[in-house]
């Protein structure tokens, strides 16, 4: 039977299908879920069940399924139209049947639109889809914009998705929910619920709560926000709806328990992940995908109380109740009773269960239905092993207010054990181990039926002990954890095969190139052949016989494997062939210091006899004297050179030897000059010598001289360098003398350097011509000093004399201190030109006039006072326009800082002056026009010039316009002309003038 057929019937019993892309209407989407079943190859039937609020708009005849993947090159994605399921639903229901029917006297909104009891209908849609390729992550999703409002979330689209992997699990069908979703919960009453998640492939399922999602087709979904202000706040762990943090979800069983503390509509979302449990699959334990159920739960005030479920605590026939789980055996009838007891004696209860989905061969019988106490009996002959769940849903149809049928699911976990099976009988060779293994059952105990002892097993309570068999033995394993099953014991026999008969070859020692036979003396029984295989051919004449000859050059270990023609047993032998290794001598010819010892770095085979000799005949220089390859050798300076020889002897080898020479070098006795002092910058030659024990100059020719530090020396590698006093204070110098062997001696000299910079003169300064300045010098510990030159300085022996040079002058001071060190310092006095400023003594201004100052001199910076009537007090040439007679003072400063002051008086006339010249020459010079002369502002009312015949030749009322000596563009003749003039000043004074003008050419 195809598993898809079973899945389809199971799915069509209790499947919620999630929401689709939808036009925006009034709220009507209360929940949904998506699942799929495999048809064949890459073809799947995708179902979704829509949970519609009966007070909302009508459901659509079609919905939109969105399919996406994360594999860009794999086609098969897009939007697909899902049609409404047209056949009957499992159990004989019609599509669109109410999820929870109302009572005859208390109908819900599905039966009576005016009812106050919410009602919901379930609508099934489907699509037959063929994948365009293999991808490890497909997503089926549906999104509807008309999500019902809830007390715990803020709204958004109703979005549900399902994922799967057809690159590894092409023939997989998704899990499904075998129990109807929660419709109603009574406030302040403990409530237990289980979605009844099952998997048609027997995979492992894990349940978890997640945030409801909001999303669109092809877009990444996002969690819907929680309603703010809840106390305690909402979370998916223990308060997805308002339960006062009492919500608990068992991820392994899917069982929910909680007590709702507030009435109203609440949205919760459950996610069930599916993991591969096929141990033969390379993807064992890998996630196949997940499904989601998004539902709205109505919490109502109820007068009905939840019934009590009494699980079987004893009397399980054909099994055992262990930690709340009913344990049974494959093929053995399993029976147990359970009871449902209502808290109200007038309750009318019925019951249904999910055994038709997973436990199809089980039978369940109920008695006392439609009473307050139901007795149920479960009977099943298990046909598969592993975990499953038997879920019973009690329904109270008493229909007490508020008039709803309440459903109370209860899960009975079941685990079915297979028969105990131990690994098959086996035979091993003596000394080998047998690996035993048992499957099925638990709480194992191993024992010996015959043979023994039991100590041959490394573990007597585990599933896979190891037997180190020393005699044929039959073991019995008992599963105490499944002692209720008929097949809870099994046995295995471990037999012992005959071994091999040979003589191990002892380890041997030989000299290089000497031959040795490695004889195993194999003695096989009659009719049996022994086979030999040495692990290497190195130095062997034959690596496939039991007595090869070896002619080694170095130590080597040989391993031989011996097999036989009678059975699989084999034996091994290891032979170490040692070759006298001779010796090593790492000491080259060397040099040491007088009194030092030399550690010989030699090694030799301990089987050698070792003898040391000296060329000089000395015998007391070795410690120890003989039979070691690494003695110490000591030699005095009296014997500066000697040769030492190590001779090695062995009875099977010829003697061999090695020698090296030791040179003894003296320990230098160093002497340098006594300590001295000097001034900074002076020089001194140092002298260092090496003397012998008698105080004479040492004649050894290979001394190396090194002065430290050497930075102040001209030749720090010579015994008599010149020292330059370039560092004040105590300069300690060390002369190190060494030999090539590192024999070393040293002596120290301290040279005290007095400072030569003890004069500190004041900074260079500058004065203006005619000024004086005070210069200064600090002198520490000075015996005498003097300033030069003796030019315009008041005292050449003063620490701070006054100078007044007329030009730039550098003054130097020379001094000698108490250490007879000399120093000099200098101060530069620069003389800047004096400041110059030239202004007129006074100017006069008429009404409306101003005066721009143009001072002469060499100043760069100016400051005018008072500021009244000055355009800019910092300009050299500001515009002056006072209102009254004012004396202005200006201070000028040169770039060198020399200062000078001057002043100018500005007299202000209260009245303007208007006049006219009595002659002019047109066409030449700057006075080529006859103009009115005015001092101060004035307004010209009329200015007319007449010729001698009385004709006006020029007329204007612009005081700045003049006559150019023409009339009607014709030059006028030389002569006398008459004028009349009328003007008025700003004070109202009227000027009326007339007279003669002479035109001259």
Secondary structure, DSSP 8 states (H G I E B T S, - for coil): --HHHHHHHHHTTS------B----SS-EEEEEEEEEEEETTEEEEEEEEEEETTS----SEEEEEEEES-TT----EEEEEEE--S-BGGGB-TT-BSS---SSS--TTT-TT-SS--EEEEEEEEEEE-SS--S-EEEEEEES-B---SSB----EEEEEEE-TTT-TT---EEE-S----EEETTSEEEEE--EEETT--EEEEEEE--EE--TTS--EE--B-TT-SS--BTTTBSSSSTT--EE-TTT-EEEEE--S-EEEEEEEEEEEE---TTSTTTT-EEEEEEEEEEEEEE--S----EEE---S--BTEEEETTEEEEETTSEEEEEEEEE-SSTT--EEEEE-HHHH-TT-EEEEESTTBSEEEEEEEEE--S-EEEEEEEEEEE----TTT--EEEEEEEEEEEE---EE---EEEETT-EEE--EES-SSEEEEEEES--GGGBS-SSSSS-EEE-SS-EEEEEEEGGGTTSS--EEEEEEEEE----------EEE-TT-EEEEE------TT--EEEEES--TTBS-TTSTEEEEE-SS-EEEEEEEEESSSS-EEEEEEEEEE---EEE---SEEEETT-EEE--EEE-TTSEEEEEETT---TTEES-SS-SS-EEE--TTS-EEEEEEEEEETTEEEEEEEEEEEEE---EEEE---EEEETT-EEE--EEEE-TTSSB---S--EEEEES-TTBS-TTSTT-EEE--S-EEEEEEEEEE-TT--EEEEEEEEEEE-S--EEE---EEEETT--EE--EEESSEEEEEEE--SSBS-TT-TT-EE--SS-EEEEEEEEETTS-EEEEEEEEEEE----EE--SEEEE-TT--EE---EES-SEEEEES-TTBS-TT-SS-EE--SS-EEEEEEEE-TT--EEEEEEEEEE-SS-EEEE-SEE-TTSSTT-SB-EEEES-EEEEEEEEE-TTS-EEEEES-TT--B-SEETTEE--SEEEEEEEEEEETT--EEEEEEEEEE--
